[in-house]
């Protein structure tokens, strides 16, 4: 089964193609806020690298968040459009699960993280084993202090752009990989596992998981209160 993975949750825009256990191609670039401009071209470049025609894609895996609100909406919209147009299934993959997979860490507890600002991290905890990644703690935004208190001593903390928090994890003896690059291939791989297990998400039910409200929403609620 050939699965296209799309990762747009951070400034790093990445797409990957996976066939069963093998990565066929991956194209990534620091797109900043230009995901809508570069994403379709990146998919075409990945297909050309194999080479492969679009009609050979049998499923799509989308990084669903948390992360950039705009980036997530762009990626989700395109993923759903491809699935609808080609009548193929969609797998929704947590961005933090994708980071855990991209880290290459195995056979231990992994905490995937992204900066949520205001001394908070988006975090999801996974057990890595012979059968892959198993979610232990659902994605959520929590203070760095609360997260540290929650983690076991053998947990490996992995994340993208979390260097400002690295020393605080090191101070309590945790292993940290603070600069794991988001990977469309990792998202495709995790999505492939879900599709093979019959865990496709109905397209009309697929939506980004922001984990917390945007600043604009919080300001509106504060004003209305």
C-alpha positions in Angstrom: 0.0 0.0 0.0 1.4 3.4 -1.0 0.6 6.2 1.4 1.2 9.9 1.1 2.1 11.7 4.3 1.6 15.5 4.7 3.2 17.5 7.6 2.3 21.2 7.9 2.1 21.8 11.7 5.3 23.8 11.9 7.4 26.1 9.6 8.9 22.9 8.3 6.6 21.7 5.4 7.2 18.0 4.6 5.7 15.3 2.4 6.6 11.7 2.2 5.7 8.6 0.3 5.8 5.1 2.0 5.1 1.7 0.5 4.6 -0.8 3.3 7.7 -0.5 5.4 9.8 1.4 2.9 10.2 5.1 2.5 10.0 5.9 -1.3 10.6 9.6 -1.2 10.5 12.7 1.1 10.6 16.4 0.3 11.0 18.9 3.1 11.7 22.6 3.3 11.4 25.5 5.8 8.3 27.1 4.3 7.7 29.6 7.0 4.1 30.6 6.4 4.1 29.6 2.7 2.6 26.2 3.1 -0.2 26.9 0.7 2.2 28.1 -1.9 4.7 25.2 -1.8 2.7 22.1 -0.7 1.3 20.9 -4.0 4.6 21.4 -5.8 6.4 19.4 -3.0 4.0 16.5 -3.5 4.6 16.6 -7.2 8.4 16.6 -6.6 8.1 13.6 -4.3 6.1 11.7 -6.9 8.7 12.5 -9.5 11.5 11.3 -7.3 10.1 7.8 -7.2 8.8 8.1 -10.0 5.1 7.5 -9.4 1.8 8.9 -10.8 -0.8 10.4 -8.5 -3.3 7.6 -9.2 -0.9 5.1 -7.5 -1.4 6.8 -4.1 -3.7 4.4 -2.1 -4.1 6.4 1.1 -3.2 9.8 2.7 -1.9 10.4 6.2 -2.2 13.9 7.6 -0.5 15.4 10.6 -3.4 16.7 12.6 -1.8 18.9 15.2 -1.2 20.4 17.6 0.8 23.1 15.9 0.3 26.2 13.6 -3.4 26.8 13.3 -3.0 28.0 9.7 -0.6 25.3 8.7 -2.8 22.6 10.0 -5.9 23.9 8.2 -4.0 24.0 4.9 -2.6 20.5 5.3 -6.0 19.0 6.4 -7.9 20.7 3.6 -5.5 19.4 0.9 -5.4 15.9 2.4 -9.2 15.7 2.5 -9.4 17.0 -1.1 -7.0 14.4 -2.4 -9.0 11.6 -0.6 -12.3 12.8 -1.9 -11.1 13.2 -5.5 -9.4 9.8 -5.6 -11.8 7.9 -3.3 -9.0 6.7 -1.0 -8.8 6.5 2.8 -7.5 9.1 5.2 -5.4 8.5 8.3 -5.2 11.2 11.0 -1.8 11.2 12.8 -0.9 13.3 15.8 1.9 15.7 15.0 3.5 14.6 18.3 3.2 11.0 17.3 4.9 11.9 14.0 7.8 13.6 15.9 8.1 10.5 18.2 8.4 8.3 15.1 10.8 10.7 13.3 13.1 10.7 16.3 14.2 7.1 15.8 14.0 6.4 19.5 12.8 2.8 20.2 11.9 0.5 23.0 11.2 3.1 25.7 8.7 5.8 26.7 8.8 8.8 24.4 7.3 12.3 25.0 6.8 14.2 21.8 6.7 18.0 22.3 6.1 21.3 20.5 6.4 24.8 22.0 3.0 26.1 23.0 4.5 29.4 24.3 3.9 31.0 27.7 6.1 28.4 29.3 3.8 25.6 28.0 4.5 22.6 25.8 2.1 20.5 23.7 3.0 17.0 24.7 1.9 13.4 23.9 3.4 10.3 25.5 4.0 7.1 23.6 5.3 3.7 24.4 7.7 2.5 21.7 7.9 -1.3 21.3 8.1 -4.1 18.7 4.6 -3.3 17.5 5.3 0.4 17.0 4.1 3.4 19.0 1.2 3.1 21.4 -0.4 6.3 22.9 -0.1 6.4 26.7 -1.2 10.0 27.3 -3.4 12.0 24.9 -2.0 15.2 23.4 -2.5 18.3 25.6 -1.0 21.6 26.5 0.6 21.8 29.9 3.2 23.8 31.8 6.8 22.6 31.5 6.8 22.1 35.3 3.7 19.9 35.3 5.0 17.9 32.3 8.3 17.2 34.0 6.5 16.0 37.1 4.4 13.6 35.0 7.3 11.9 33.2 9.0 8.8 34.3 12.8 8.7 34.6 13.3 6.5 31.5 11.3 8.8 29.2 13.0 10.3 26.2 11.8 13.8 25.4 11.8 14.6 21.7 10.6 17.7 20.0 11.0 20.4 17.3 12.4 23.8 18.3 12.2 23.1 22.1 15.8 24.0 22.8 14.7 26.8 25.3 13.4 24.1 27.6 16.1 21.5 27.1 18.1 22.3 30.3 15.1 22.0 32.5 14.6 18.4 31.4 18.3 17.7 31.7 18.3 19.1 35.2 16.0 16.2 36.3 18.0 13.6 34.5 15.8 13.1 31.4 17.2 12.5 28.0 16.3 15.2 25.5 16.4 15.4 21.7 15.2 19.0 21.2 15.5 19.5 17.4 13.8 16.6 15.7 12.7 17.7 12.3 9.0 17.1 11.4 8.8 14.4 8.7 6.2 13.7 6.1 7.7 10.2 5.7 7.2 9.5 9.5 3.6 10.7 9.2 3.1 8.5 6.2 4.6 5.5 8.0 2.3 6.0 11.1 -0.7 6.5 8.8 0.1 3.4 6.9 0.0 1.4 10.2 -3.4 2.9 11.0 -4.8 2.2 7.6 -3.5 -1.4 7.7 -5.2 -1.8 11.1 -8.5 -0.5 9.7 -8.3 2.8 11.5 -9.1 5.2 8.7 -10.9 8.4 9.7 -14.1 9.3 7.9 -13.3 12.4 5.8 -16.2 14.4 7.2 -15.0 13.8 10.7 -11.3 14.6 10.2 -10.3 17.9 11.8 -7.2 19.6 13.2 -6.5 19.1 16.9 -5.3 22.4 18.2 -5.2 21.3 21.9 -6.0 24.9 22.9 -7.8 27.9 21.7 -6.1 30.5 19.5 -5.0 33.8 21.1 -7.8 35.6 19.1 -10.4 33.2 20.6 -9.1 33.8 24.1 -9.1 37.5 23.6 -12.7 37.4 22.4 -13.8 35.3 25.3 -12.0 37.7 27.7 -13.8 40.7 26.1 -17.2 39.0 26.2 -16.7 37.9 29.8 
